[in-house]
Amino acid sequence: MQDKFMSAEAAVALVPDGATLSITGGGGGLCEAMCLQAAIEKRFLETGHPANLTLVHALGIGNRKGTGVGRFAHAGMVRKVIGGHWVWSPEMQQMAARNEIAAHVLPGGVAMQLMREIAAGRPGLITHVGLGTFIDPRVDGGRMNAAATDPLCEVIEIGGREYLRYLPFPIHACLLKGSVADDEGNISLDEEPANVDTYAVAAAVHNSGGKVIFQVRERVPAGSLGARQVRIPGAIVDAIVVDPGQTQGYEIGYDPSISGQSRAALPPPADPGFSPRRIVANRARAELRDGAIINYGFGIPDEIATIVAARGEAGRYYQTIEHGTYGGRLLTGSLFGYARNASCMIDGPSQFDFYGGGGLDIAFLGFGQVDAQGNVNASHLGGLPVGPGGFIDIAQNARKVVFVGTFDAKGAQMQTGDGQLTIAQHGAVQKFVAQVDQITFSGQQALRQGQEVLYVTERAVFRLTQEGPTLIEVAPGVDARADVLLRMGFTPAVQSTNPMDRACFVDAASAPPG
């Protein structure tokens, strides 16, 4: 049997010019093939090859400091990017803004599931996910700049109902990360913080006739790995690089409680301190119900998770992460996607199957803009492509969606902590606008599907109705007209100006009650 182990330099030399290359990961270094990505960047800078790549990734990859997707952000190295989330590479965002690459987006779950369809040789992915959003070809078709012209999906009808068919394409190579490989090339993911779409990508590349390239921490003799430890069979692996210094992330060396191999006693979670963000999280937390299957998005939503953990209430709910993880304590900030003491880890495409079928009871997600139709923009902000990650897959399918964010941005000054909110200065950037810059969540689609939708801010709460976002609560101490209605780019319907719970505005670790 051919020895598949080689140097990083030899492995990345297998990627030809013009290839469609897939990488996996989830921010903070999660499941990121750091050694291989550094090697392919080095090869390009030294030789000019591989050039004119199409880079495909489902989730955000990098640390905003040139790693991950940033390794490919060089003139001539990439001509096109189909990326689920872009914020971890400011360099690639700027290249997209300057039209130096064709910038496309697929929802994170769709991108993962499409790999599975490509592997199976099926005619693409047929799903309702993306209808009515900027992914819909009748809107923007997932194009993030003028240089992006290729279609990624089309509208079809089955049984009188509309769907999107995401078009398949061959994947010529992938750079993936495993934990341990045996002499026959079988790969274990036992030490990884998640499975993400590792197997789906490997299968798609192999069945496209491409090169499946892995990095691992260790090589072990054949037969050392139990069959259930092997996640990727050696039959579909072409090259393996051993990196003894491989870590679980940029800030984490190796922690078995993160990979689910053991459980650890955890200290109380760090308290980020009282702030308008905490008010939002306090109010949003009131939407939880016992036994609910939930998902927390990036940003303010993970502060809700911190409150739940601090109060010892995590066991009251079934917490999920789109990377494929259930339970445990979420890590936050740049380590979003990691969890300690998880109860279950499945593959990312399977997690999105569950989401897509309506398995989530409640999703807590951030927003950048909200408009008069109840649409939300979380994917194109400040003129730069942000990408939705798993946002569209999650928001479009959860039974209840609670969007959380500050009412405005940039320069807002407030005093709180005493049971009410005093606004000293309004933010310069309006977030409730007449029309969002990009539709990441469609209010009209949500109404058609019968979803319950709330928009929670520190000074007001809105509910989505047939009239659009409708005011239902106002912060104590806030003037509904002067501080809310006149500060919006549209005039919302008003159902009530009842005060938000004062406990949300009290600077105490135990607030709010029950």
ROLOVEX-818647 format. One line per field, with one value per residue (C-alpha): residue number from 1; residue in one letter; z, y, x. Coordinates in pm, 1 decimal. Example, Ala and Ser with C-alpha at 12.3 -4.5 7.8 and 13.67 -1.06 7.14 Angstrom:
! ROLOVEX-818647
pos: [1; 2]
code: [A; S]
up: [780.0; 714.0]
north: [-450.0; -106.0]
east: [1230.0; 1367.0]
***
This chain:
! ROLOVEX-818647
pos: [1; 2; 3; 4; 5; 6; 7; 8; 9; 10; 11; 12; 13; 14; 15; 16; 17; 18; 19; 20; 21; 22; 23; 24; 25; 26; 27; 28; 29; 30; 31; 32; 33; 34; 35; 36; 37; 38; 39; 40; 41; 42; 43; 44; 45; 46; 47; 48; 49; 50; 51; 52; 53; 54; 55; 56; 57; 58; 59; 60; 61; 62; 63; 64; 65; 66; 67; 68; 69; 70; 71; 72; 73; 74; 75; 76; 77; 78; 79; 80; 81; 82; 83; 84; 85; 86; 87; 88; 89; 90; 91; 92; 93; 94; 95; 96; 97; 98; 99; 100; 101; 102; 103; 104; 105; 106; 107; 108; 109; 110; 111; 112; 113; 114; 115; 116; 117; 118; 119; 120; 121; 122; 123; 124; 125; 126; 127; 128; 129; 130; 131; 132; 133; 134; 135; 136; 137; 138; 139; 140; 141; 142; 143; 144; 145; 146; 147; 148; 149; 150; 151; 152; 153; 154; 155; 156; 157; 158; 159; 160; 161; 162; 163; 164; 165; 166; 167; 168; 169; 170; 171; 172; 173; 174; 175; 176; 177; 178; 179; 180; 181; 182; 183; 184; 185; 186; 187; 188; 189; 190; 191; 192; 193; 194; 195; 196; 197; 198; 199; 200; 201; 202; 203; 204; 205; 206; 207; 208; 209; 210; 211; 212; 213; 214; 215; 216; 217; 218; 219; 220; 221; 222; 223; 224; 225; 226; 227; 228; 229; 230; 231; 232; 233; 234; 235; 236; 237; 238; 239; 240; 241; 242; 243; 244; 245; 246; 247; 248; 249; 250; 251; 252; 253; 254; 255; 256; 257; 258; 259; 260; 261; 262; 263; 264; 265; 266; 267; 268; 269; 270; 271; 272; 273; 274; 275; 276; 277; 278; 279; 280; 281; 282; 283; 284; 285; 286; 287; 288; 289; 290; 291; 292; 293; 294; 295; 296; 297; 298; 299; 300; 301; 302; 303; 304; 305; 306; 307; 308; 309; 310; 311; 312; 313; 314; 315; 316; 317; 318; 319; 320; 321; 322; 323; 324; 325; 326; 327; 328; 329; 330; 331; 332; 333; 334; 335; 336; 337; 338; 339; 340; 341; 342; 343; 344; 345; 346; 347; 348; 349; 350; 351; 352; 353; 354; 355; 356; 357; 358; 359; 360; 361; 362; 363; 364; 365; 366; 367; 368; 369; 370; 371; 372; 373; 374; 375; 376; 377; 378; 379; 380; 381; 382; 383; 384; 385; 386; 387; 388; 389; 390; 391; 392; 393; 394; 395; 396; 397; 398; 399; 400; 401; 402; 403; 404; 405; 406; 407; 408; 409; 410; 411; 412; 413; 414; 415; 416; 417; 418; 419; 420; 421; 422; 423; 424; 425; 426; 427; 428; 429; 430; 431; 432; 433; 434; 435; 436; 437; 438; 439; 440; 441; 442; 443; 444; 445; 446; 447; 448; 449; 450; 451; 452; 453; 454; 455; 456; 457; 458; 459; 460; 461; 462; 463; 464; 465; 466; 467; 468; 469; 470; 471; 472; 473; 474; 475; 476; 477; 478; 479; 480; 481; 482; 483; 484; 485; 486; 487; 488; 489; 490; 491; 492; 493; 494; 495; 496; 497; 498; 499; 500; 501; 502; 503; 504; 505; 506; 507; 508; 509; 510; 511; 512; 513; 514]
code: [M; Q; D; K; F; M; S; A; E; A; A; V; A; L; V; P; D; G; A; T; L; S; I; T; G; G; G; G; G; L; C; E; A; M; C; L; Q; A; A; I; E; K; R; F; L; E; T; G; H; P; A; N; L; T; L; V; H; A; L; G; I; G; N; R; K; G; T; G; V; G; R; F; A; H; A; G; M; V; R; K; V; I; G; G; H; W; V; W; S; P; E; M; Q; Q; M; A; A; R; N; E; I; A; A; H; V; L; P; G; G; V; A; M; Q; L; M; R; E; I; A; A; G; R; P; G; L; I; T; H; V; G; L; G; T; F; I; D; P; R; V; D; G; G; R; M; N; A; A; A; T; D; P; L; C; E; V; I; E; I; G; G; R; E; Y; L; R; Y; L; P; F; P; I; H; A; C; L; L; K; G; S; V; A; D; D; E; G; N; I; S; L; D; E; E; P; A; N; V; D; T; Y; A; V; A; A; A; V; H; N; S; G; G; K; V; I; F; Q; V; R; E; R; V; P; A; G; S; L; G; A; R; Q; V; R; I; P; G; A; I; V; D; A; I; V; V; D; P; G; Q; T; Q; G; Y; E; I; G; Y; D; P; S; I; S; G; Q; S; R; A; A; L; P; P; P; A; D; P; G; F; S; P; R; R; I; V; A; N; R; A; R; A; E; L; R; D; G; A; I; I; N; Y; G; F; G; I; P; D; E; I; A; T; I; V; A; A; R; G; E; A; G; R; Y; Y; Q; T; I; E; H; G; T; Y; G; G; R; L; L; T; G; S; L; F; G; Y; A; R; N; A; S; C; M; I; D; G; P; S; Q; F; D; F; Y; G; G; G; G; L; D; I; A; F; L; G; F; G; Q; V; D; A; Q; G; N; V; N; A; S; H; L; G; G; L; P; V; G; P; G; G; F; I; D; I; A; Q; N; A; R; K; V; V; F; V; G; T; F; D; A; K; G; A; Q; M; Q; T; G; D; G; Q; L; T; I; A; Q; H; G; A; V; Q; K; F; V; A; Q; V; D; Q; I; T; F; S; G; Q; Q; A; L; R; Q; G; Q; E; V; L; Y; V; T; E; R; A; V; F; R; L; T; Q; E; G; P; T; L; I; E; V; A; P; G; V; D; A; R; A; D; V; L; L; R; M; G; F; T; P; A; V; Q; S; T; N; P; M; D; R; A; C; F; V; D; A; A; S; A; P; P; G]
up: [0.0; -94.1; 190.0; 205.5; 457.4; 326.8; 404.5; 408.1; 108.0; -94.5; 9.0; -92.9; -423.3; -511.9; -543.6; -909.0; -1050.6; -1112.3; -861.5; -655.8; -303.8; 8.2; 363.6; 689.3; 1031.6; 1257.3; 1386.8; 1664.8; 1494.8; 1541.1; 1306.8; 1103.0; 906.3; 1015.8; 906.2; 556.4; 511.6; 613.0; 371.9; 72.1; 140.1; 160.2; -167.2; -345.4; -215.2; -322.2; -656.0; -760.9; -740.6; -696.3; -864.4; -960.9; -699.9; -613.9; -234.8; -68.0; 305.7; 503.4; 822.6; 932.7; 936.7; 1082.8; 1362.9; 1184.7; 1184.7; 849.3; 935.1; 794.0; 490.2; 526.4; 407.8; 63.3; 49.6; -202.2; -548.6; -803.2; -554.4; -547.2; -818.6; -650.2; -295.3; -196.9; 174.0; 442.3; 681.8; 614.6; 928.4; 1038.1; 734.4; 696.7; 410.8; 205.5; 293.6; 151.6; -164.9; -211.8; -148.7; -415.3; -662.7; -680.6; -640.5; -719.9; -376.9; -329.3; -22.0; 61.6; 394.4; 620.0; 648.8; 277.5; 199.9; 426.7; 289.5; -69.3; -14.3; 72.5; -244.1; -456.5; -299.2; -382.1; -742.0; -692.1; -887.4; -616.7; -288.9; -299.6; 2.7; 114.0; 299.4; 148.6; -5.7; 22.7; 141.4; -53.1; -149.7; -357.5; -727.0; -751.5; -495.0; -511.6; -575.8; -299.9; -490.1; -260.2; -519.5; -885.8; -978.2; -874.5; -1174.8; -1164.9; -1048.3; -736.3; -724.0; -907.2; -808.4; -880.0; -796.8; -658.5; -569.3; -606.1; -358.0; -430.7; -345.9; -422.4; -605.3; -515.7; -811.0; -768.3; -884.2; -866.6; -575.9; -685.3; -349.4; 22.8; 320.5; 627.5; 989.0; 1181.4; 1511.8; 1449.2; 1134.7; 1113.8; 861.7; 625.4; 616.6; 837.9; 1019.3; 1370.3; 1483.4; 1851.0; 1966.9; 1765.1; 1916.8; 1650.2; 1339.0; 1122.1; 756.6; 746.0; 611.9; 364.9; 213.2; 191.1; 17.4; -223.8; -323.0; -364.2; -577.6; -785.8; -867.3; -649.2; -377.7; -15.0; 201.8; 582.6; 863.7; 1194.4; 1523.2; 1525.2; 1311.4; 1469.5; 1349.3; 1142.2; 1362.6; 1647.6; 1585.2; 1659.3; 1371.4; 1556.8; 1611.6; 1236.7; 1087.0; 745.6; 588.9; 436.6; 110.0; 29.1; 166.1; -67.6; 150.6; 522.1; 697.8; 1061.1; 1263.7; 1620.7; 1736.1; 1621.2; 1862.0; 1904.9; 1835.8; 1844.3; 2218.0; 2316.9; 2305.5; 2402.4; 2642.0; 2641.8; 2785.4; 2460.5; 2236.6; 2442.1; 2553.4; 2921.2; 3151.8; 3367.8; 3674.9; 3551.5; 3748.2; 3736.4; 3399.1; 3380.4; 3415.1; 3130.6; 3350.3; 3342.4; 3022.8; 2763.5; 2615.7; 2950.1; 2950.0; 2608.9; 2723.3; 3042.6; 2848.4; 2579.9; 2843.9; 2949.8; 2619.8; 2725.7; 2835.9; 3006.6; 2774.6; 2472.1; 2206.4; 2150.4; 1953.1; 2049.2; 1775.0; 1789.3; 1992.9; 2236.0; 2215.3; 2383.1; 2676.5; 2726.2; 2750.3; 3010.4; 3223.7; 3197.0; 3297.7; 3585.6; 3726.5; 3698.1; 3454.7; 3156.7; 3240.9; 3185.1; 2808.6; 2521.7; 2386.0; 2034.9; 1818.9; 1440.6; 1421.9; 1545.6; 1924.9; 2196.3; 2559.5; 2758.0; 2837.6; 2540.0; 2496.2; 2377.2; 2166.6; 1924.2; 2060.6; 1954.5; 1837.8; 2115.8; 2419.2; 2729.5; 2858.6; 2553.0; 2570.6; 2200.0; 1878.6; 1534.9; 1186.6; 1081.9; 778.8; 1003.6; 1255.0; 976.3; 866.0; 1213.3; 1200.1; 848.0; 946.7; 1227.3; 1518.1; 1694.3; 1936.7; 1994.8; 1826.5; 1968.6; 1691.5; 1650.0; 1398.4; 1218.1; 1066.7; 1086.9; 841.1; 805.7; 666.6; 957.9; 740.3; 914.0; 775.9; 947.1; 641.3; 470.1; 706.0; 664.5; 294.8; 366.7; 314.7; 651.1; 539.5; 734.4; 851.3; 979.3; 1041.7; 747.6; 806.7; 1174.7; 1155.6; 876.1; 1055.8; 1432.1; 1568.0; 1762.2; 1663.7; 1909.1; 1740.0; 1990.8; 1956.7; 2070.6; 1936.6; 1762.8; 1733.6; 1741.8; 2026.7; 2228.7; 2596.8; 2861.3; 3236.1; 3388.6; 3665.6; 3893.6; 3739.8; 3450.9; 3145.3; 3093.3; 2747.5; 2758.0; 2389.5; 2098.5; 1865.6; 1531.9; 1335.1; 1296.4; 1301.7; 1249.3; 888.5; 611.2; 405.6; 502.2; 287.2; 249.7; 344.4; 562.1; 718.7; 540.0; 754.3; 491.2; 462.0; 841.8; 847.4; 573.8; 776.8; 1100.0; 1294.1; 1615.0; 1584.5; 1842.0; 1816.6; 2159.1; 2229.1; 2548.4; 2506.8; 2330.1; 2225.4; 1898.6; 1772.3; 1403.0; 1286.2; 949.2; 997.5; 1040.9; 1364.7; 1623.1; 1946.5; 2255.7; 2537.3; 2623.5; 2878.2; 3205.6; 3196.1; 2817.1; 2625.1; 2365.6; 2115.0; 2155.8; 2226.6; 2013.2; 1748.4; 1625.9; 1616.2; 1361.8; 984.1; 966.6; 1179.8; 1340.9; 1459.5; 1835.0; 2030.5; 2373.5; 2551.3; 2867.2; 3051.0; 3014.5; 3339.2; 3569.6; 3692.5; 3352.9; 3439.6; 3784.7; 3820.8; 4017.3; 3933.5; 4025.8; 3800.7; 3642.8; 3853.3; 3748.4]
north: [0.0; 343.8; 550.6; 864.9; 1051.2; 1338.9; 1686.9; 1986.1; 2126.3; 1809.8; 1789.1; 2142.2; 2097.3; 1858.7; 2158.3; 2275.3; 2622.9; 2702.3; 2443.5; 2471.6; 2425.0; 2361.8; 2433.1; 2375.6; 2537.8; 2754.5; 3055.3; 3068.5; 2790.3; 2529.2; 2232.9; 2456.5; 2297.3; 2567.2; 2385.9; 2315.4; 2664.9; 2819.8; 2587.4; 2670.5; 3043.4; 3004.7; 2810.9; 3078.6; 3364.0; 3182.2; 3034.0; 3203.2; 2868.5; 2759.3; 3057.1; 3153.1; 2932.3; 2918.7; 2898.1; 2737.7; 2742.8; 2707.4; 2898.1; 3171.5; 3064.5; 3271.3; 3516.1; 3854.8; 3841.5; 3680.9; 3320.3; 3098.3; 3257.1; 3537.3; 3295.7; 3313.5; 3690.9; 3761.1; 3909.6; 3629.4; 3345.4; 3345.0; 3458.9; 3359.9; 3291.7; 3113.6; 3182.4; 3137.6; 3392.5; 3654.7; 3856.5; 3649.3; 3773.4; 4153.6; 4114.0; 3903.2; 4137.0; 4428.5; 4235.5; 4170.3; 4535.4; 4638.1; 4379.4; 4206.4; 3871.5; 3741.2; 3729.4; 3486.4; 3361.2; 3042.0; 2989.1; 2786.1; 2488.1; 2490.9; 2490.6; 2189.1; 1997.6; 2080.0; 1900.7; 1588.8; 1623.3; 1669.3; 1357.4; 1159.7; 1281.7; 1423.5; 1726.6; 1977.9; 2064.0; 2125.2; 2319.3; 2607.6; 2765.1; 3103.3; 3183.1; 3554.0; 3639.4; 3786.6; 3429.5; 3400.3; 3459.5; 3696.8; 3917.2; 3908.5; 3542.2; 3539.0; 3783.2; 4015.8; 4239.9; 4340.6; 4091.4; 3801.5; 3697.7; 3318.9; 3175.5; 2958.2; 2854.1; 2863.1; 2865.8; 2547.7; 2425.8; 2085.1; 1997.4; 2357.9; 2480.6; 2688.0; 2565.9; 2669.9; 2428.0; 2500.0; 2398.1; 2134.2; 2186.7; 1974.1; 2025.0; 1957.8; 1959.9; 2015.8; 2099.9; 1931.0; 1864.7; 1539.7; 1427.4; 1094.8; 889.4; 526.9; 379.6; 298.4; 660.2; 624.3; 950.3; 1006.1; 1335.0; 1237.7; 1542.0; 1799.2; 2044.2; 1953.6; 1741.3; 2026.4; 1915.8; 1731.3; 1402.3; 1562.0; 1773.8; 1479.9; 1264.4; 1545.4; 1597.3; 1228.3; 1168.7; 1476.2; 1310.1; 1556.0; 1538.9; 1490.6; 1633.4; 1606.1; 1722.1; 1532.0; 1549.2; 1190.5; 880.7; 543.7; 182.1; 21.6; -132.1; 113.1; 298.3; 135.0; 137.0; 382.0; 617.5; 652.0; 933.1; 945.6; 614.8; 592.6; 482.3; 844.4; 1013.2; 1107.5; 1284.8; 1320.8; 1562.1; 1508.1; 1828.4; 1735.6; 2092.5; 2087.8; 2255.0; 2271.2; 2644.6; 2966.0; 3008.8; 2643.3; 2379.4; 2064.4; 2029.5; 1693.3; 1857.0; 2057.1; 1752.8; 1559.6; 1296.4; 1372.7; 1609.4; 1876.6; 2068.6; 2419.5; 2744.1; 2997.6; 3174.6; 3513.4; 3799.8; 4053.5; 4324.9; 4517.1; 4711.6; 4776.5; 4438.3; 4277.0; 4446.6; 4297.0; 3953.5; 3978.3; 4058.4; 3797.3; 3530.6; 3574.6; 3407.7; 3074.9; 2788.9; 2466.1; 2181.1; 2405.0; 2312.1; 2633.8; 2792.2; 3097.3; 3307.0; 3505.4; 3828.3; 3938.7; 3597.7; 3429.8; 3668.2; 3502.7; 3172.1; 3325.8; 3434.6; 3090.8; 2920.4; 3163.2; 3088.9; 2714.0; 2681.1; 2520.1; 2186.9; 2333.4; 2360.0; 2163.1; 2384.4; 2328.8; 2474.6; 2462.6; 2300.8; 1982.7; 2010.5; 1965.2; 2072.9; 2188.3; 2539.7; 2767.6; 2950.8; 3305.7; 3578.3; 3448.4; 3096.7; 3088.8; 2734.3; 2564.1; 2407.2; 2238.3; 1921.1; 1876.7; 1591.3; 1500.6; 1577.5; 1500.2; 1607.3; 1962.6; 1867.3; 1643.6; 1925.7; 2147.8; 1870.2; 1891.8; 2270.9; 2275.5; 2044.4; 2274.1; 2101.7; 2424.6; 2572.1; 2903.3; 3080.4; 3388.5; 3580.9; 3922.4; 4187.7; 4475.2; 4633.9; 4583.3; 4739.9; 4818.0; 4470.3; 4299.0; 4201.4; 4167.5; 4239.1; 4057.6; 3977.1; 4300.4; 4582.0; 4894.1; 4821.0; 4492.6; 4131.5; 3969.3; 3659.1; 3480.1; 3168.5; 2948.7; 3248.8; 3191.7; 2817.2; 2879.6; 3195.3; 3065.9; 2742.0; 2798.7; 2808.7; 3125.9; 3371.4; 3635.1; 3895.2; 4081.7; 4397.0; 4753.7; 4997.9; 5213.3; 5217.1; 5430.4; 5676.7; 5593.1; 5682.7; 5548.0; 5518.3; 5215.7; 4960.1; 5121.0; 4971.5; 5212.3; 5346.0; 5704.7; 5800.9; 6070.6; 6051.5; 5863.2; 5654.5; 5801.2; 5487.5; 5401.2; 5027.4; 5038.0; 5158.0; 5195.8; 4923.4; 4698.0; 4695.6; 4318.0; 4070.1; 3799.0; 3720.8; 3778.8; 3905.7; 3814.0; 3461.1; 3426.8; 3536.5; 3286.8; 3012.1; 3111.7; 3185.4; 3387.3; 3672.1; 3927.5; 4211.3; 4287.5; 4599.3; 4778.8; 5043.2; 4868.2; 4531.5; 4468.0; 4171.3; 4085.9; 4114.9; 4159.0; 4531.7; 4475.2; 4519.7; 4626.0; 4798.9; 4600.1; 4722.5; 5027.4; 5052.1; 5223.3; 5580.5; 5598.4; 5824.0; 5601.1; 5882.0; 6082.0; 5795.0; 5518.6; 5608.9; 5928.3; 5750.1; 5491.4; 5503.6; 5396.3; 5436.2; 5103.0; 4990.4; 5034.3; 4761.6; 4872.8; 5096.3; 4885.8; 4896.0; 4621.7; 4433.7; 4667.7; 4371.5; 4366.1; 4705.9; 4618.9; 4566.3; 4244.0; 3895.2; 3749.3; 3974.1; 3917.2; 3688.9; 3341.2]
east: [0.0; 133.3; 278.5; 64.6; 278.9; 488.9; 615.6; 384.1; 569.7; 511.1; 147.0; 48.0; 233.2; -50.2; -285.9; -274.9; -326.2; -692.5; -815.0; -1130.7; -995.7; -1202.8; -1091.8; -1278.2; -1284.0; -1490.3; -1297.8; -1040.8; -846.2; -1120.9; -1053.6; -821.8; -536.8; -293.9; 23.6; -108.4; -248.4; 83.4; 265.0; 44.4; 80.7; 459.9; 465.2; 264.0; 477.8; 794.4; 682.8; 358.1; 176.1; -92.2; -257.0; -613.7; -775.6; -1145.0; -1159.6; -1463.6; -1538.8; -1862.3; -1778.1; -1538.7; -1173.7; -890.7; -812.3; -809.0; -428.1; -348.8; -426.1; -701.1; -863.3; -608.1; -337.7; -497.8; -547.2; -270.3; -308.6; -318.1; -350.6; -732.0; -970.2; -1296.7; -1415.8; -1737.4; -1730.0; -1989.7; -1837.1; -1571.6; -1494.8; -1196.0; -999.6; -1004.2; -756.2; -998.3; -1285.1; -1086.4; -999.3; -1371.9; -1458.6; -1204.7; -1343.4; -1006.0; -1180.5; -1527.0; -1692.7; -1980.8; -2163.4; -2347.2; -2524.4; -2296.1; -2527.4; -2602.4; -2229.2; -2175.6; -2472.4; -2378.5; -2046.3; -2244.2; -2455.8; -2143.8; -1993.1; -2309.4; -2321.3; -2669.3; -2796.5; -2713.6; -2884.4; -3259.2; -3382.5; -3603.3; -3310.1; -3223.8; -3561.1; -3637.7; -3285.8; -2994.2; -2903.0; -3222.1; -3131.2; -3428.1; -3253.9; -2870.0; -2795.2; -2534.1; -2313.6; -2119.1; -1953.3; -1965.8; -1693.2; -1917.4; -2126.4; -2160.4; -2494.0; -2482.6; -2848.0; -3178.1; -3544.9; -3737.4; -4087.9; -4179.5; -4537.0; -4644.8; -4383.5; -4073.2; -3723.2; -3368.3; -3141.6; -2782.2; -2569.1; -2297.6; -1939.5; -1623.8; -1382.6; -1024.2; -845.8; -894.8; -676.0; -821.9; -728.0; -746.0; -602.0; -427.3; -362.6; -259.9; -16.0; -304.5; -420.0; -727.8; -799.9; -936.7; -1092.0; -1089.7; -891.9; -1084.0; -1336.9; -1593.9; -1639.6; -1775.4; -1793.2; -1460.9; -1592.1; -1834.8; -1557.7; -1316.1; -1577.8; -1670.6; -1306.9; -1231.7; -1540.8; -1453.3; -1119.5; -929.7; -664.5; -764.7; -487.7; -481.4; -262.0; -256.4; -67.2; 54.4; 110.3; 28.8; 62.4; -210.7; -476.0; -413.0; -737.3; -1069.8; -1315.1; -1543.4; -1251.1; -1194.6; -1401.9; -1231.3; -1124.7; -778.4; -939.3; -1028.1; -712.1; -425.5; -170.3; -99.8; 131.8; 231.1; 257.1; 362.8; 296.7; -65.9; -309.5; -686.4; -688.9; -494.7; -545.3; -579.7; -309.1; -494.2; -786.1; -968.5; -1282.0; -1307.2; -1273.4; -1529.5; -1276.5; -1323.1; -1507.2; -1349.7; -1456.5; -1530.5; -1497.8; -1781.2; -1787.5; -1618.4; -1863.9; -1816.4; -1967.7; -2291.2; -2358.7; -2631.9; -2536.0; -2619.1; -2960.8; -3033.6; -2917.5; -3124.6; -3441.1; -3377.4; -3322.5; -3686.5; -3787.2; -3634.1; -3854.7; -3762.9; -3673.9; -3622.4; -3364.5; -3170.5; -2890.5; -2686.5; -2530.9; -2207.2; -2182.5; -2452.4; -2624.3; -2328.6; -2376.7; -2715.8; -2531.2; -2298.1; -2595.3; -2754.0; -2426.3; -2364.9; -2710.6; -2656.6; -2946.9; -2775.3; -2935.7; -3281.4; -3225.5; -3072.5; -2798.1; -2662.4; -2385.9; -2405.5; -2060.8; -2232.1; -2202.6; -2465.4; -2446.8; -2148.1; -2035.3; -1986.9; -1660.9; -1714.9; -1556.7; -1293.9; -1350.9; -1715.4; -1790.0; -1594.6; -1761.9; -1625.6; -1791.6; -2015.4; -2263.4; -2263.4; -2074.9; -2217.8; -2114.9; -2200.2; -2414.4; -2626.7; -2668.0; -2798.5; -3035.2; -3185.4; -3204.0; -3349.4; -3632.0; -3744.6; -3570.2; -3473.3; -3724.5; -3545.2; -3253.8; -3082.1; -2906.7; -2745.9; -2845.5; -2681.1; -2991.1; -3369.3; -3612.8; -3982.6; -4057.2; -3887.8; -3591.3; -3255.4; -2910.3; -2625.9; -2414.7; -2303.2; -2209.8; -2001.2; -1955.4; -1776.5; -1887.2; -1950.8; -2135.0; -2406.4; -2221.8; -2503.9; -2732.5; -2969.7; -3003.0; -3079.9; -3295.2; -3514.3; -3599.1; -3618.9; -3973.3; -3890.6; -3616.9; -3498.1; -3278.8; -3064.2; -2859.2; -2818.0; -3076.7; -2815.4; -2436.5; -2123.6; -2107.0; -2416.7; -2381.7; -2618.3; -2646.0; -2813.9; -2788.2; -3047.0; -3358.6; -3395.6; -3212.6; -3098.4; -2973.5; -2707.4; -2617.1; -2768.9; -2553.6; -2453.7; -2544.5; -2911.3; -2981.4; -3359.8; -3371.2; -3626.8; -3460.2; -3170.6; -2857.1; -2885.7; -3157.6; -3004.8; -3343.0; -3672.4; -3958.6; -4214.8; -4081.7; -4096.8; -4461.3; -4547.7; -4381.5; -4555.4; -4237.9; -4242.7; -3991.7; -3874.1; -3622.8; -3475.6; -3267.9; -3165.2; -3435.2; -3723.9; -3864.8; -4049.1; -4251.9; -4287.2; -4648.7; -4817.0; -4748.0; -4376.1; -4175.8; -4433.8; -4336.2; -4441.3; -4210.8; -3999.3; -3718.8; -3811.0; -3682.3; -3695.1; -3934.3; -4103.2; -4147.3; -3825.7; -3583.9; -3733.5; -3991.5; -3822.0; -3485.7; -3598.7; -3587.5; -3950.2; -4261.2; -4345.5; -4683.7; -4727.0; -4900.6; -4783.1; -4533.6; -4538.0; -4204.3; -3947.2; -3884.0; -3687.1; -3484.8; -3311.9; -3163.1; -3028.6; -2655.2; -2667.9; -2545.8; -2884.3; -3095.1; -3338.8; -3560.4; -3673.2]
***
